[in-house]
Amino acid sequence: MELFTVKLIIYYGSWLVFPLLFWAITKHQKIISVLLLLFIYARFVEPNMVVVDHHKIQTGFEAKYALISDMHLGIYNDASILDKAVAKINGLNVDALFITGDFTYEPKRDEIKKLFAPLSKLNIPIFAVLGNHDCQRPGPNIRQALEDTLNKLGVKLLNNETQKLNGITIIGVGSRWANEDRVEILQACSPNDKVILLAHNPDSVLDISSKHYPDITLAGHTHGGQIRLPYLYKKVLPIEGKFLWDRGLHRYQNHKVFVSSGMGQVGLPLRFLVPPVVDVIELY
C-alpha cells in the first residue's frame, strides 16, 4: 500500500472517533472519553485555528512584517486555512509578508492554483523561500507548478537571491534538505546594510560565517513540535544541528533567529498546544 494512501486512510478514518466517543460516553468510560476528546481537539479544532502572535525584536532599525510558514497545503489542509491567515494579515499594518517555505504537502498538481489563490487578496509585497516539501525532499515533483503559480500571484520567490524593500536587504536562501541554501550570498552585504535572511530550515544559520551574520534570520520547518507534548516533542524536531531550534526567538553566537511554528501538519493530521500562527515581527 502506498504511503499516500495510508495518509488518506488516517485522515478520513479519524472521523470514526465520533461514534467511538459516543460509545465511550454511553458505557461511562471516563478516561477513554477524555482521551478521545483530546484527540478530537488535536485533529478537528486546533488545526483549523489561526492565531496572531506579536513579537518585538531589537535590530537597530524599524520595520514590521507578517510571517507565516509551513502551510503544507495538500493532503491535510485545503485553501481555507490560508484564507483565514490572509484575512488576519489584511487586518494588520505591516510592510510585507514573509513566507518561509513548505507551502505544500503532496498536493495534486491541478489543485495548486486553487490552493494558493487566497494570496491574491493581499495588497502588500510577499517574499518567500521554498521548503523541503516544495523541492521533493520528500514529496511529488510539483516544484515548477508551484513556482509558476506563486509567480503569477506576485510572490517574490528568493532562491539564493536578494531584494530591497524600504532600504532593507531581504535575502532568501534555498532549501537545506535540497542542498540549495547558499548562505555565502551574505558575503556580498556590507557592514552597514540592514539585512533580513529568510531560510526555511533554521539549521542554515550554522553555515554562516560569524563575520556575515544578518541582523535577523526568519525561519520555519520545526512546526514547534506540531504535537507539543512536554519534553517528548523535542525528540522529533526535524533538525540536524545540536541546537534545538524550537519556536520563537533564539540566539546563536549573538545572532537572532526567529522560528515560526507554522500552520500545517505532516505525518499525522494533528496539532496540539501549537496552533497555526501568523507571527507579527516588529523590529526596532
C-alpha positions as CSV (number, residue, x, y, z in Angstrom):
1,M,0.0,0.0,0.0
2,E,1.4,3.4,-1.0
3,L,2.2,5.9,1.8
4,F,-0.1,8.4,0.2
5,T,-3.0,6.0,0.5
6,V,-2.1,5.3,4.1
7,K,-2.2,9.0,4.9
8,L,-5.6,9.4,3.3
9,I,-6.9,6.4,5.4
10,I,-5.6,8.0,8.6
11,Y,-7.1,11.4,7.6
12,Y,-10.6,10.2,6.7
13,G,-10.6,7.3,9.2
14,S,-10.1,9.7,12.0
15,W,-13.8,10.7,11.7
16,L,-14.5,7.3,13.3
17,V,-13.6,8.9,16.6
18,F,-17.1,10.4,16.9
19,P,-19.0,7.1,17.1
20,L,-16.3,5.8,19.3
21,L,-16.7,8.8,21.7
22,F,-20.5,8.1,21.7
23,W,-19.8,4.5,22.7
24,A,-17.4,5.6,25.5
25,I,-19.8,8.1,26.9
26,T,-22.7,5.6,26.9
27,K,-20.5,3.0,28.6
28,H,-19.3,5.5,31.2
29,Q,-15.7,5.1,30.1
30,K,-14.4,8.4,31.5
31,I,-10.7,8.0,30.8
32,I,-11.3,6.8,27.3
33,S,-13.8,9.7,26.8
34,V,-11.3,12.3,27.9
35,L,-8.6,10.8,25.6
36,L,-11.0,10.8,22.7
37,L,-12.0,14.4,23.4
38,L,-8.3,15.4,23.4
39,F,-7.9,13.6,20.1
40,I,-10.9,15.5,18.6
41,Y,-9.4,18.8,19.7
42,A,-6.0,18.0,18.2
43,R,-7.5,16.7,15.0
44,F,-10.5,18.9,14.3
45,V,-10.2,22.0,16.4
46,E,-6.7,23.3,16.8
47,P,-5.5,22.6,13.2
48,N,-8.3,24.9,12.0
49,M,-7.5,27.8,14.3
50,V,-5.3,30.7,13.2
51,V,-3.8,32.9,16.0
52,V,-1.8,36.1,15.7
53,D,1.3,36.4,17.9
54,H,3.2,39.7,18.2
55,H,6.9,39.9,18.7
56,K,9.2,43.0,19.2
57,I,12.8,42.3,18.3
58,Q,15.7,44.8,18.5
59,T,17.7,45.1,15.4
60,G,18.6,48.8,15.3
61,F,16.1,49.6,12.5
62,E,12.4,49.9,12.3
63,A,10.1,47.6,10.2
64,K,7.0,45.5,10.7
65,Y,6.3,42.2,8.9
66,A,3.8,39.3,8.9
67,L,5.4,35.9,8.9
68,I,3.8,32.6,8.0
69,S,5.4,29.2,7.3
70,D,4.8,25.5,6.7
71,M,1.2,25.8,5.4
72,H,1.5,22.3,3.9
73,L,-1.5,22.6,1.7
74,G,-2.4,19.3,0.1
75,I,-3.4,16.1,1.8
76,Y,-4.5,17.5,5.2
77,N,-5.1,21.2,4.5
78,D,-7.0,23.0,1.8
79,A,-7.1,26.7,0.9
80,S,-9.4,27.5,3.8
81,I,-6.5,27.7,6.3
82,L,-4.6,30.1,4.1
83,D,-7.8,32.1,3.5
84,K,-8.1,32.6,7.3
85,A,-4.4,33.7,7.5
86,V,-4.9,36.2,4.7
87,A,-7.9,37.7,6.4
88,K,-5.8,38.1,9.6
89,I,-2.9,39.6,7.7
90,N,-5.2,42.1,5.9
91,G,-6.1,43.5,9.3
92,L,-2.5,44.1,10.2
93,N,-0.5,47.2,9.4
94,V,2.6,45.5,8.1
95,D,5.2,46.4,5.4
96,A,5.3,42.9,3.8
97,L,4.5,39.3,4.2
98,F,7.3,36.7,4.5
99,I,6.7,33.0,3.9
100,T,9.5,30.7,5.0
101,G,8.7,27.6,2.9
102,D,6.9,24.3,2.9
103,F,3.9,25.6,1.0
104,T,2.8,22.0,0.1
105,Y,2.2,18.5,1.4
106,E,1.7,16.2,-1.6
107,P,-1.0,18.2,-3.4
108,K,-2.4,17.2,-6.7
109,R,-0.7,19.2,-9.4
110,D,-4.0,20.5,-10.8
111,E,-5.1,21.8,-7.4
112,I,-2.1,24.1,-6.8
113,K,-3.7,27.2,-8.3
114,K,-6.8,26.8,-6.2
115,L,-4.9,26.1,-3.0
116,F,-2.9,29.3,-3.2
117,A,-5.5,31.6,-4.7
118,P,-6.1,33.4,-1.3
119,L,-2.7,35.1,-1.7
120,S,-4.3,37.2,-4.4
121,K,-6.3,39.0,-1.7
122,L,-3.2,40.6,-0.2
123,N,-2.1,44.1,-1.3
124,I,1.4,44.1,0.3
125,P,4.7,42.7,-1.0
126,I,5.2,39.0,-0.5
127,F,8.7,37.5,-0.2
128,A,9.1,33.7,0.1
129,V,11.5,30.8,0.1
130,L,10.8,27.2,-0.7
131,G,10.9,24.4,1.8
132,N,12.0,20.8,1.5
133,H,8.5,19.5,0.8
134,D,8.3,22.0,-2.1
135,C,11.5,20.6,-3.5
136,Q,10.7,16.9,-3.5
137,R,12.5,16.3,-0.2
138,P,10.2,14.4,0.3
139,G,7.1,14.7,-1.9
140,P,6.0,14.6,-5.5
141,N,7.7,16.7,-8.2
142,I,5.4,19.8,-8.1
143,R,8.1,22.5,-7.8
144,Q,7.7,24.0,-11.2
145,A,3.9,24.2,-11.0
146,L,4.2,25.8,-7.5
147,E,6.8,28.3,-8.7
148,D,4.7,29.2,-11.7
149,T,1.6,29.7,-9.6
150,L,3.4,31.8,-7.0
151,N,5.0,34.0,-9.6
152,K,1.6,34.7,-11.2
153,L,0.3,35.7,-7.7
154,G,3.1,38.2,-7.4
155,V,5.1,36.3,-4.8
156,K,8.8,37.1,-5.0
157,L,10.5,33.8,-4.6
158,L,14.0,34.1,-3.4
159,N,16.3,31.1,-4.2
160,N,19.7,32.5,-3.0
161,E,18.6,35.9,-4.2
162,T,18.4,39.4,-2.8
163,Q,15.7,42.1,-2.9
164,K,15.4,45.6,-1.4
165,L,12.4,46.9,0.4
166,N,12.4,50.4,2.0
167,G,16.1,50.4,2.3
168,I,16.3,46.9,3.9
169,T,18.0,44.0,2.2
170,I,15.9,40.8,2.1
171,I,17.9,37.7,1.3
172,G,16.3,34.3,0.8
173,V,18.2,31.0,0.6
174,G,17.1,27.7,-0.9
175,S,16.0,24.5,0.9
176,R,18.7,23.0,3.1
177,W,17.4,19.4,2.6
178,A,17.7,20.0,-1.2
179,N,21.3,21.2,-0.7
180,E,20.3,24.7,-2.1
181,D,20.9,27.0,0.9
182,R,23.8,29.1,-0.3
183,V,24.3,31.3,2.7
184,E,27.6,32.6,1.3
185,I,25.4,35.1,-0.5
186,L,25.6,37.1,2.7
187,Q,29.2,37.9,2.0
188,A,28.1,40.4,-0.6
189,C,26.5,42.6,2.1
190,S,28.4,45.5,3.6
191,P,28.6,46.0,7.4
192,N,26.2,49.0,7.1
193,D,23.4,47.1,5.3
194,K,20.2,46.3,7.2
195,V,19.8,42.6,6.4
196,I,17.0,40.1,7.0
197,L,17.6,36.5,6.0
198,L,14.7,34.2,5.1
199,A,15.5,30.4,5.4
200,H,13.2,27.5,5.6
201,N,15.4,25.5,7.9
202,P,17.0,27.3,10.8
203,D,19.9,24.9,10.6
204,S,21.1,27.0,7.6
205,V,22.4,29.5,10.2
206,L,25.0,27.0,11.3
207,D,26.9,27.5,8.0
208,I,27.0,31.3,8.1
209,S,30.4,32.9,8.9
210,S,30.3,34.9,12.1
211,K,31.6,37.9,10.0
212,H,28.5,37.9,7.8
213,Y,25.5,37.3,10.2
214,P,22.4,39.1,9.1
215,D,20.5,41.4,11.5
216,I,17.9,38.6,12.0
217,T,17.1,35.3,10.4
218,L,13.4,34.2,10.0
219,A,12.7,30.5,9.5
220,G,10.2,27.7,10.0
221,H,10.4,23.9,9.5
222,T,10.1,22.8,13.1
223,H,6.3,23.2,13.5
224,G,7.1,24.0,17.1
225,G,6.9,20.2,17.5
226,Q,3.4,20.0,16.0
227,I,2.2,17.7,18.8
228,R,3.7,19.6,21.7
229,L,3.8,17.0,24.4
230,P,6.3,18.3,27.1
231,Y,9.8,17.0,26.6
232,L,8.8,14.4,24.0
233,Y,8.2,16.9,21.2
234,K,11.9,18.0,21.3
235,K,12.9,14.4,20.3
236,V,11.1,14.7,17.0
237,L,12.1,18.2,15.9
238,P,13.4,17.8,12.3
239,I,16.7,19.5,12.8
240,E,20.3,18.5,12.1
241,G,22.4,20.5,14.5
242,K,22.9,20.3,18.2
243,F,20.9,23.5,18.8
244,L,17.3,22.8,19.4
245,W,15.6,25.5,17.3
246,D,12.1,25.3,18.7
247,R,9.8,28.2,18.0
248,G,10.1,31.9,18.7
249,L,13.3,33.9,19.2
250,H,16.6,32.1,19.7
251,R,20.2,33.3,19.8
252,Y,23.1,31.6,18.1
253,Q,26.5,33.3,18.8
254,N,24.8,36.6,19.4
255,H,22.8,36.2,16.2
256,K,19.0,36.5,16.4
257,V,17.0,33.6,14.8
258,F,13.2,33.7,14.9
259,V,11.5,30.3,14.1
260,S,7.8,30.2,13.2
261,S,5.8,27.2,14.4
262,G,3.9,27.3,11.1
263,M,0.4,26.4,10.1
264,G,0.1,22.9,8.7
265,Q,0.7,19.3,9.6
266,V,2.8,16.4,8.2
267,G,2.8,12.8,9.2
268,L,-0.3,12.9,11.4
269,P,-3.1,15.4,10.7
270,L,-2.8,16.7,14.3
271,R,-1.7,19.8,16.1
272,F,-1.6,20.1,19.9
273,L,-0.7,23.1,22.0
274,V,0.8,24.8,19.0
275,P,-2.0,26.3,16.8
276,P,-1.5,27.6,13.3
277,V,0.0,31.1,13.6
278,V,0.6,34.4,11.9
279,D,3.6,36.0,13.5
280,V,3.9,39.7,13.5
281,I,7.6,40.7,13.6
282,E,8.1,44.3,14.8
283,L,11.7,45.3,14.5
284,Y,13.1,48.3,16.3
